[in-house]
């Protein structure tokens, strides 16, 4: 079972859309996928139409004692083979609890270990801040996926996220390869083209050779969350995410063959 953390220390780069799109693309290949919303803003949870009041059961419950199983928390999405675990606003209080409650940094990893092989992939939609929730995700993941917007300010968040991944890799003493997916690319603008060229130059070997274009059909994540399509999912962006998944799986296979 693969566990991917979709993370960036900058907001607005398409983390939730990337999580949903990769999940949908995996399901289209016959894989069973679990999406876990780790962001207190709960964008993925809202995309599935789950109201925040009353608070749903979800990720924050994994930090209780005794912790529930992921199976007991997950919900089925309208897309067969795609399940999800909700986030709650109470996740924002975990930082305070961590000072007096040791071991919270591994709560998610332990829950995934107990989960067994119920899914072929677990995708962790991370918050845009380096804190307990992102630490949990990076401790549990075997791969870091970093979506990054094709605009200059996003370069700083990307650099910080890559450094964070490298530090976590050293501390946990097992590989955490980082794969970068450029998003929200507008080839009509010079700033978009220049930023993509800079990304490709600075992160050779770790970045997808293409980019996910701006696409109004995916402007709202609930399109990917709640709409069921009988054939190929529409839009240039979803087509790009499908190719990005091909690249991610090919890179994964190459690492396995080299080991």
PLY file of the C-alpha trace (Angstrom):
ply
format ascii 1.0
element vertex 259
property float x
property float y
property float z
element edge 258
property int vertex1
property int vertex2
end_header
0.00 0.00 0.00
1.41 3.37 -1.01
1.00 6.42 1.26
1.51 9.81 -0.36
1.54 13.15 1.47
0.35 16.04 -0.72
1.92 19.05 0.94
3.27 22.56 0.49
3.97 25.21 3.10
2.22 27.77 0.90
-1.54 27.90 0.56
-3.46 28.19 -2.67
-1.23 25.93 -4.77
-3.84 23.25 -5.45
-3.17 20.65 -2.74
-6.79 19.58 -2.35
-7.44 19.56 -6.10
-4.25 17.54 -6.59
-5.30 15.04 -3.90
-8.72 14.59 -5.47
-7.45 14.46 -9.05
-4.74 11.89 -8.31
-7.26 9.89 -6.29
-9.76 9.92 -9.15
-7.04 8.97 -11.64
-5.97 6.05 -9.45
-9.55 4.82 -9.11
-9.87 4.95 -12.91
-6.98 2.43 -12.98
-8.88 0.08 -10.70
-7.15 1.06 -7.46
-8.98 1.56 -4.18
-8.06 4.93 -2.67
-8.52 6.58 0.73
-8.25 10.38 0.98
-7.46 11.80 4.42
-8.18 15.49 5.06
-5.60 16.84 7.53
-6.36 20.55 7.10
-8.43 22.30 9.80
-9.96 24.39 7.00
-11.43 21.10 5.73
-11.54 22.03 2.05
-11.58 18.38 0.95
-14.29 17.55 3.46
-16.45 20.45 2.27
-15.89 19.39 -1.34
-17.62 16.13 -0.50
-20.56 18.09 0.91
-20.01 17.21 4.57
-21.21 20.07 6.82
-18.89 21.34 9.55
-21.74 21.73 12.06
-22.24 19.43 13.83
-18.60 18.38 13.56
-18.25 15.04 11.74
-16.18 12.20 13.10
-12.76 12.26 11.51
-9.05 12.81 11.84
-9.06 14.53 15.22
-10.50 11.35 16.76
-7.29 9.51 15.88
-5.53 11.60 18.54
-7.82 10.38 21.33
-7.45 7.41 23.64
-8.11 4.77 22.63
-7.93 5.86 18.97
-10.57 4.53 16.56
-9.69 2.72 13.36
-9.57 4.46 10.01
-12.27 2.05 8.85
-14.67 3.37 11.47
-14.02 6.99 10.42
-14.02 6.73 6.65
-16.95 7.55 4.37
-17.68 6.34 0.86
-17.65 9.02 -1.85
-20.03 9.05 -4.83
-17.18 7.50 -6.85
-16.88 3.78 -6.25
-13.45 2.90 -4.88
-12.81 6.38 -3.46
-13.25 6.79 0.30
-12.37 9.70 2.56
-11.83 10.71 6.19
-13.09 14.13 7.26
-11.18 16.97 8.87
-12.63 19.05 11.71
-11.87 22.58 12.86
-10.82 21.06 16.21
-7.63 19.90 14.48
-6.34 23.42 15.08
-6.20 22.68 18.84
-3.81 19.75 18.51
-0.69 21.91 18.73
-1.62 22.87 22.30
-2.34 19.25 23.23
1.02 18.07 21.92
2.86 19.88 24.72
1.23 17.70 27.39
0.34 14.56 25.43
3.45 12.75 24.13
3.39 10.57 21.05
0.93 12.59 18.98
3.44 12.92 16.14
2.96 9.25 15.22
-0.80 8.96 15.67
-1.56 8.92 11.95
1.28 6.52 11.13
0.02 4.11 13.75
-3.55 4.36 12.44
-2.37 3.60 8.89
-0.34 0.61 10.13
-3.45 -0.76 11.86
-5.47 -0.14 8.68
-3.69 -2.94 6.86
-4.35 -3.40 3.16
-7.90 -2.13 2.88
-6.79 0.34 0.20
-4.17 0.36 -2.53
-3.27 3.99 -1.79
-3.77 6.55 0.95
-3.43 10.22 -0.03
-2.91 12.72 2.79
-4.17 16.25 2.04
-1.96 18.37 4.31
-2.44 21.84 5.83
-0.21 24.66 4.51
1.69 25.02 7.79
4.56 23.08 9.31
3.09 21.74 12.54
1.87 18.56 14.19
-0.47 17.57 11.36
2.14 17.90 8.63
4.68 16.11 10.83
2.16 13.26 11.18
1.72 13.11 7.42
5.45 13.12 6.65
6.12 10.50 9.32
3.47 8.23 7.78
4.20 8.79 4.08
6.50 6.90 1.77
6.39 9.72 -0.77
5.99 13.51 -0.71
4.03 15.11 -3.55
4.51 18.89 -3.74
2.08 20.83 -5.93
3.43 24.27 -6.71
1.76 27.16 -8.48
3.60 28.54 -11.51
4.19 32.01 -10.10
7.29 33.52 -8.40
6.01 33.65 -4.79
5.30 29.93 -4.90
9.02 29.24 -5.32
9.67 30.16 -1.68
7.05 27.79 -0.35
8.38 25.02 -2.56
11.96 25.48 -1.35
10.79 25.39 2.26
8.73 22.26 1.69
11.59 20.43 0.00
13.91 21.33 2.90
11.31 20.12 5.40
10.98 16.82 3.55
14.75 16.36 3.59
14.91 17.05 7.35
12.13 14.57 8.07
13.85 12.01 5.85
17.02 12.30 7.94
15.22 12.15 11.27
13.13 9.08 10.43
16.09 7.38 8.68
14.18 6.04 5.71
13.60 7.53 2.26
10.97 10.19 1.62
11.35 11.01 -2.08
9.83 14.33 -3.13
8.03 14.72 -6.45
7.03 18.18 -7.67
3.94 18.86 -9.79
3.63 22.38 -11.28
0.01 23.56 -11.13
-2.18 26.45 -12.30
0.06 27.03 -15.31
-1.00 29.75 -17.74
1.16 29.46 -20.83
-0.24 32.74 -22.15
1.66 34.76 -19.55
5.38 35.37 -19.57
5.55 35.09 -15.78
4.01 31.63 -15.96
6.41 30.46 -18.65
9.44 31.94 -16.90
8.48 30.43 -13.53
7.96 26.98 -15.04
11.34 27.19 -16.77
12.98 28.17 -13.48
11.29 25.30 -11.66
12.41 22.81 -14.29
15.97 24.13 -14.08
16.25 24.15 -10.28
14.55 20.83 -9.57
15.73 18.58 -12.38
15.06 14.94 -11.64
12.37 15.69 -9.08
9.84 17.63 -11.13
7.28 16.51 -13.70
8.26 17.65 -17.17
4.80 19.13 -17.84
2.43 21.32 -15.84
-1.25 21.26 -14.87
-2.89 24.12 -16.75
-5.41 26.60 -15.41
-8.79 25.05 -16.13
-12.15 26.53 -15.14
-13.65 23.02 -15.18
-11.62 22.25 -12.04
-11.95 25.64 -10.38
-14.05 24.00 -7.66
-12.80 20.84 -5.99
-16.36 19.56 -5.54
-16.42 18.79 -9.29
-13.88 16.04 -8.58
-15.40 15.07 -5.25
-19.06 14.66 -6.05
-19.61 14.36 -9.78
-19.64 10.87 -11.24
-18.49 10.59 -14.84
-19.37 7.66 -17.08
-16.26 8.10 -19.23
-13.09 10.14 -19.09
-13.18 13.03 -16.66
-13.43 16.30 -18.56
-10.93 19.08 -18.94
-7.31 19.84 -19.75
-6.33 19.87 -16.08
-7.68 16.41 -15.34
-5.98 15.07 -18.44
-2.73 16.58 -17.16
-3.18 15.03 -13.71
-3.67 11.65 -15.37
-0.33 12.06 -17.14
1.25 13.25 -13.90
0.08 10.05 -12.22
1.67 8.04 -15.05
4.95 9.81 -14.27
4.64 9.27 -10.51
3.93 5.55 -10.92
6.78 5.16 -13.43
9.19 6.87 -11.00
7.97 4.62 -8.22
8.51 1.53 -10.34
12.01 2.65 -11.30
12.98 3.04 -7.63
11.60 -0.41 -6.80
13.53 -2.01 -9.65
16.75 -0.29 -8.60
16.41 -1.42 -4.96
0 1
1 2
2 3
3 4
4 5
5 6
6 7
7 8
8 9
9 10
10 11
11 12
12 13
13 14
14 15
15 16
16 17
17 18
18 19
19 20
20 21
21 22
22 23
23 24
24 25
25 26
26 27
27 28
28 29
29 30
30 31
31 32
32 33
33 34
34 35
35 36
36 37
37 38
38 39
39 40
40 41
41 42
42 43
43 44
44 45
45 46
46 47
47 48
48 49
49 50
50 51
51 52
52 53
53 54
54 55
55 56
56 57
57 58
58 59
59 60
60 61
61 62
62 63
63 64
64 65
65 66
66 67
67 68
68 69
69 70
70 71
71 72
72 73
73 74
74 75
75 76
76 77
77 78
78 79
79 80
80 81
81 82
82 83
83 84
84 85
85 86
86 87
87 88
88 89
89 90
90 91
91 92
92 93
93 94
94 95
95 96
96 97
97 98
98 99
99 100
100 101
101 102
102 103
103 104
104 105
105 106
106 107
107 108
108 109
109 110
110 111
111 112
112 113
113 114
114 115
115 116
116 117
117 118
118 119
119 120
120 121
121 122
122 123
123 124
124 125
125 126
126 127
127 128
128 129
129 130
130 131
131 132
132 133
133 134
134 135
135 136
136 137
137 138
138 139
139 140
140 141
141 142
142 143
143 144
144 145
145 146
146 147
147 148
148 149
149 150
150 151
151 152
152 153
153 154
154 155
155 156
156 157
157 158
158 159
159 160
160 161
161 162
162 163
163 164
164 165
165 166
166 167
167 168
168 169
169 170
170 171
171 172
172 173
173 174
174 175
175 176
176 177
177 178
178 179
179 180
180 181
181 182
182 183
183 184
184 185
185 186
186 187
187 188
188 189
189 190
190 191
191 192
192 193
193 194
194 195
195 196
196 197
197 198
198 199
199 200
200 201
201 202
202 203
203 204
204 205
205 206
206 207
207 208
208 209
209 210
210 211
211 212
212 213
213 214
214 215
215 216
216 217
217 218
218 219
219 220
220 221
221 222
222 223
223 224
224 225
225 226
226 227
227 228
228 229
229 230
230 231
231 232
232 233
233 234
234 235
235 236
236 237
237 238
238 239
239 240
240 241
241 242
242 243
243 244
244 245
245 246
246 247
247 248
248 249
249 250
250 251
251 252
252 253
253 254
254 255
255 256
256 257
257 258
